[in-house]
């Protein structure tokens, strides 16, 4: 069979679109999108036939190859998952979960018109950040505050508005790269400022900053190291010393705090992370921080500090490109009000961090009993685990926690068990140890125990696994290994 004959074997688009299995996708992604996916699939077959691969192509073959993509396109990809990893602020899983009040505020602002930029008393346009600025000032003790879309944007805005064309002095020990290739030197360069490195990687002294100050210096910049830590023969300069030096030479002192901690967390056994208020009290002129890390709110970049500096950022053209939307502001206002009312325990991030060993052990015991009922042939056990804060905060701190380990004949390695759980409905992201999957209970939300049980039911019944079935399950389940 020559190439032309092989190509003529390809089914027509009309034939493919008329198949019932294909028509079922019209309502989810539209006929034209279905046609586009089928066209791409036919192109792949054409290329293979031209290369002499295969003698002909049936409609069934085309559908078999196109079906996985059609199925993926027909489902939402940004979906809820169960976080059973023990990492509280899990960047890849969306960082902090919102408090109930914040969720309600988002829904309310999304479903109707709002006072986003409207002053009801005066009947004229207002400023969108007015809704949260007074809260930021009250909680942090700052003179003024501003909110942009994330902390990287906050740092960029501060440097561009206050330091463009001038020098910014940073310790070499703080020239870090944060997840997603966020590098301090590159951000400084992009802002139009010029980086001046001082000190050594492990030791920087006050004299290093002082000797680097020139008439072209705009600011001293202190940067949160995120997941990076140095131990041993190290030295750094305190905020008080840098603040005094900045005042002496008439330059700004800016700090990228990163984590957004508003409370003293030593009561949770987490020490060494300064609060935004402490930075302000120690003389930092401008502090930037994240909203979806230790603060426990939506993704924002908070900027608080001296009013003239914040006002300069507020009117800088870049601030409009970095502004936040109404739903983000609604979530942030509701979250900050919880702090104001002393109700921070209702913020999921703080509830998880403050959970004690006995509470976690009891929670793990309930999960253990629930899963044993769901999967009698599985091997489950109560186990001590190490949890983590995540989000670049307290990277050296491990929190003692409790969890449930799981393995079963026929389920394969820990990696394969994790894959099965990730692709279940609902999806569960679990930890692992040796050849066991681990369900850390610290990061489980209300209802997650039942969701994990539902994931097991999906694997056992909908996909089937002969290695972990009770006698009540059907005997002819396909192997899913």
C-alpha positions, 0 to 999 in steps of 0.5 A: 500500500503506497502513501496515498492509499494509506492516507485515504484510509483516514476517516473524514471529520464528518464521520468522527463528529457524528460518533455518539462518544464525540457528540457527548463532548459538544456540551462541555467544550463546544463543537468547534473545540472538539473539531480542533482536537480531532483535526490535530489527532488526524494530523498526527496520524497523517505524519505517521502514515507518510513515514510508513508507520501503519497500513491504515487508520480506523475511526476507532483508532482516531477516537482512542487517541483523541479521547484522553485529550477531549476528556481533559479539556472537558474537565476543570483543571484548577480543582480542589485537592486534599493536602495530606502532605503536612506542609501547611503553606504549600505553594504548589497547592495554593498556599494558605486556605481562606477563613470562612469569613473571607470565603463569604466576603469573596462570594458576596463581592463576586456576585454583585456590584460593590463599593470597590472604588466608590464612596457612598457618603460622598457619592463619588469615586474612592480608592480601592485600597482604602478598604484595607489600608486602615486595617493594615495600619492598625495591625502593623503600627505603620503610618500608611499602607498599600496592597498590590498583587504579590510580594514580588510586585511590592518589591519591584514597585518600591524599588522602581518608585524610590530607587530608579536610576540610583544605588541600592545596597544589599548584603551578599548573604541576602542576594537569594533566589526564591521559588519561580526564579525570583532573584533579587539582583534581577528584580533590582536591575528590572526596577531600574536601580543599580545593585551594590553588593556589600560584605561576604556571603556569610558575614556582613558588618555595619561598616560594609554598608557605611563604606558603600553609601555614596551621594547616589545611594537611594536605599538600604535593602534587607531581604528575607532569605526564605528557604535559605539558611546559613549556620556557623561563622556568620554575622549580619546587621540588626534592623536597629543599626541599619535604621540608624545608619539610614537616618544618618545618611538620609537614605531609605531603609526597605525590607522585603519581609516575605512571610507576612507574619503578623503575630508572635508565633513563639507560642506555637514553638516557632521562633525567629520570624519577626512580625511586620509590626516589629520591623516598623518599630525597629525603624524600617521605613518600608516593609513589603510582605506576602498575604498568602503565607503566614498572614493566612489570606489571599495572594497580595503584596502588602506595603506598609511604612512611612506615609510619604514613601507609601504615597510615592508608590501609590501614585507611581504608574506601575502601581496600576498594573499591579493592583488587586481585584475586588475579590482579593480585597474582600478576602484580605479585608475579612482576614485582617478583621479576624486579626483585629477581633482576636479571632486569628484562630479561625484562619486555617493556617493558624489553626493548623500551626497551633494544633497540638500533639494530642489533637493531631493524634486523635485526628489521625486515629479517626482517619485510621479507623475510617480508612480501615473500614473502607479498605480492609485489606490495606495495611494502616498504622498510626505513626509520628511524622514531621510536618513543615510550615512551608512558604519559605517561612521557618525552613529549619523548623520541623513540627512534630505531627501525627499521620496514618501510613498505608501500603497494600499488596497490589498497590506497588511502591509509595510513588505508585500509591501517591499517583493513584491517590493524585488521580483519584476523584477527589484528588489526594496529595499524600506524603511518602516514607519507604514503601508507604504513603503517609497521610499527615493530618495537620493539613486536613480540613473539615471533611477531608477524612471523608474525601480521602475515603472517597478517593479509596472508593474511587480507586477500588470500585471505579478503577478496581484493584484486586490487591485491596478489596473486601469480599463485598467487592466484585471479583472481576476488577481490572488490575490498576498497577 
